[in-house]
Each structure stands twice: as C-alpha cells, then as structure tokens.
Amino acid sequence: MLKLDYHPSGRHFLQIPGPSPVPDRILRAMSLPTIDHRGPEFGALGLELLGKLKKVFKTEGPVVIYPASGTGAWEAALSNTLSPGDRVLMFETGHFATLWHKMARRLQLEPEFIGLPGYEGWRRGVQADMIEARLREDGAHEIQAVCVVHNETSTGVTSDIAAVRRAMDAAGHPALLLVDTISGLASADYRHDEWGVDVTISGSQKGLMLPPGISFNALSEKAIEASRHNRMPKSFWAWDEILEANRNGYWPYTPSTNLLYGLNEALDMLLEEGLDHVFARHQRWAAGVRTAVAAWGLDVQCLDPDVYSPVLTGVVMPDGIDADAVRKIIYERFDLSLGMGLGKAKGKMFRIGHLGDCNDLTLIATLGGCEAGMQLSGVPLAGSGVTAGLEYFAQHPLDAR
Ligand SMILES: *Cc1c(COP(=O)(O)O)cnc(C)c1O
C-alpha cells in the first residue's frame, strides 16, 4: 500500500511474481469458521483436497502439505532424502537456485553448483547437457541428487525438466531428481510422474493463487524409500508421520485449516477450468507482455525463446538506468508493485508477474503503469507497449478449450 493517511481508492496492483492476487472466491472460502482438526468433517476435507492436489502435480503418489513457506518445503525435500556429507548437483539458474544451494550447505550437504558464467548465465535455463556430462564423470555414483528450479522466478526462465530427466537416464545415473516448481505449478505445465521427478517442491502463493503460508512436497516411491534410510536429522519435516495421518485426511499436528479451505477452492477452480486452459492462458499473457516489451524497444531478461516463462517477464533497463528507482516511481505514482531484480540482476531489471487473479485488462493497466513510470524516469522508449499489448490480446482470443 502507498503511505497515505487515508485509505487509497481502488485495488492495489500486486503484479509481483508471488504472492499473486488472490481471487475473491478463494478469500471467501477462507473466511469460513475454523473447525476441529480432529473432527469427522476435517478428515473428509483432507481426503478430498489431497486427492485433487495429485491431479495438479500430475502424480499418482502422495503430496505432503506443510504449514510453511516454500523455503520450508525445500528443507523438507533435502532433509528427507539426503545425509550429511552427501554430494548433490545443483544448477545455477538464478537467485532462487542460489538460495537453495546456500541451504544445502547449511544442512551440511556438499553441493556442487554448476551453471553458465556470470549475469548472462542467468538469462538461460538449465543446460541438461552440462548435467549429463557431470553425471557421466561420476562413475562411482557419489552424487546423490540433482536439484533444479523449474520456473526461476528471479529471471523469468522456465527450464525443461523432461530434458533433465533424459540427461540423467542417458548418463545411467541413479541420483534422485529434486525439482522446485514453487512458482511454476498451476501456471506452467508440470508433470511429476511423467518427468520422473522424485521430489517436487511447491508453494501456495504463486500459481495456486493462495495467500502465503503452505507448501508442498510431491513424492516418488524412490524418494519415500530414501527417506527410510537417510541420516539427516528430521522431525517436523519428516514425511512418515504425515503420510500416516494423511491416510485418513488428518495431520499429526494442527494444519492451516483456513488455508486448506482456500486450497480446496483453488483446486476446484483450476480443475473446473482445466489445466491445459490454465497453461494456455498464462502463455498468452506472457506473449502479450513480451509484445509490449518489444514495442518499448527493451529486452526481456530471458534470452532463449524456448524457455520464456509463462508466469513472469523480466524487463531489462537500458545501461545507466537503475531499475529499482523506476520501480519506486511506479509504486508511488500508480499503486503498482513489480518484482525487483535479485542477486546478480539487482538494479538491472524489474519483473512483471502475470499469474493469479489477472485478466487482459488488469495486465494492460499494469503495462500502463510501467510505461508511464518509465517515461517519468527518463527511460527512452521506442513506442507504446500498452497499445501493442492491447492489440496482441485483441487479436489473439483465448480459445484453447
Ligand atoms: C518464491 C520462491 C521460493 C521461496 O518461497 P518462499 O515461500 O518465499 O519461502 C523458492 N523458489 C522459487 C522458485 C520461488 O519462486
């Protein structure tokens, strides 16, 4: 919110790539009275939503829910499958991959961080051939897990997870595959079982359109087997007691009841619309936003069109312009929040989220705030991104059903 001594009129434009705007239908579902988490009604709700959740992860296996942000689910994935001193191979796609790597070190793992060099390395996705080459060198199979970020939220790059699985298979390497799709799930196509992922990590406040506060691990049989023997201390995060209680729709401790009401509603909304339609909707929004960026004469952060993110777009500022100063003007003048450049991208770009409770016209308004804010900041623009974006949406009706 703007710092005013009165309540600003209209809705704040929350166009960061998570938390995303929450649909009213979900907020209303969450406003119902909190119930007894050991009572019969609760078990029915738990079973219903755990079943629907599998469809969104595209898995037949269990999905564990934590009352924690996505970072907790990262820790859960590592601490349930690995042991202190284990080697893990992580790929540096951007700031979130970097944070996960830092966590692995704090948990006394021995992560190896590979990637393309420098800031430019953050403008492309996971290079499956580099993973394959490294795994082929590891003839003794010391590497216990490969960790990659599906949708790198700091840059707007959605990596090809099926290609990572193919690379691991081609190298004949038995490592587990751990994938962070905290910001990808329910906006970008994702297939836990088909892609042979062992642990998928996700969160509530991005594509699932919920407020922050719950997060997920989807598990393969192989991951569950690893959790029975691994030696990293785990208690709150341990899958075994949660899976046991989940059989009847309960949790071993007090779950986030009202967020689970919201999750149940979000799952209904996604499944009613159909996941393919949801993905096509985000792809189209992303294409419209990229059309606007091109009309401004600016570059998007992602340099490889095959991995443009459907969830968010990074807009690179010309040399000599501080992207954070531009964002500040946009926020103060137009009540519009954009994502900041993180880590190596700090000050170089801003990020437009196109996920959650959006539509064509809220995105056009977002582009309007960006355009006017850049003009006020002295960013030289080649033309109107608002006009180009509107034309794109008008000429490309969404009809993927
Ligand atoms: C948001 C995000 C995280 C961190 O999740 P929190 O809920 O903030 O803990 C991790 N990875 C990615 C890719 C994200 O987008």
The ligand as an SDF file (V2000), in Angstrom:
LIG
                    3D

 15 15  0  0  0  0  0  0  0  0999 V2000
    9.0130  -17.9170   -4.0270 C   0  0  0  0  0  0  0  0  0  0  0  0
   10.0480  -18.9230   -4.3650 C   0  0  0  0  0  0  0  0  0  0  0  0
   10.8120  -19.5650   -3.3900 C   0  0  0  0  0  0  0  0  0  0  0  0
   10.7230  -19.2280   -1.9280 C   0  0  0  0  0  0  0  0  0  0  0  0
    9.4890  -19.4920   -1.4100 O   0  0  0  0  0  0  0  0  0  0  0  0
    9.0180  -18.7940   -0.0360 P   0  0  0  0  0  0  0  0  0  0  0  0
    7.5690  -19.1230    0.0050 O   0  0  0  0  0  0  0  0  0  0  0  0
    9.3150  -17.3350   -0.1880 O   0  0  0  0  0  0  0  0  0  0  0  0
    9.8010  -19.4140    1.0520 O   0  0  0  0  0  0  0  0  0  0  0  0
   11.7090  -20.5380   -3.7910 C   0  0  0  0  0  0  0  0  0  0  0  0
   11.8680  -20.8510   -5.0840 N   0  0  0  0  0  0  0  0  0  0  0  0
   11.1830  -20.2340   -6.0570 C   0  0  0  0  0  0  0  0  0  0  0  0
   11.4120  -20.6220   -7.4740 C   0  0  0  0  0  0  0  0  0  0  0  0
   10.2490  -19.2540   -5.7250 C   0  0  0  0  0  0  0  0  0  0  0  0
    9.5660  -18.6310   -6.6860 O   0  0  0  0  0  0  0  0  0  0  0  0
  1  2  1  0
  2  3  1  0
  2 14  2  0
  3  4  1  0
  3 10  2  0
  4  5  1  0
  5  6  1  0
  6  7  2  0
  6  8  1  0
  6  9  1  0
 10 11  1  0
 11 12  2  0
 12 13  1  0
 12 14  1  0
 14 15  1  0
M  END
$$$$
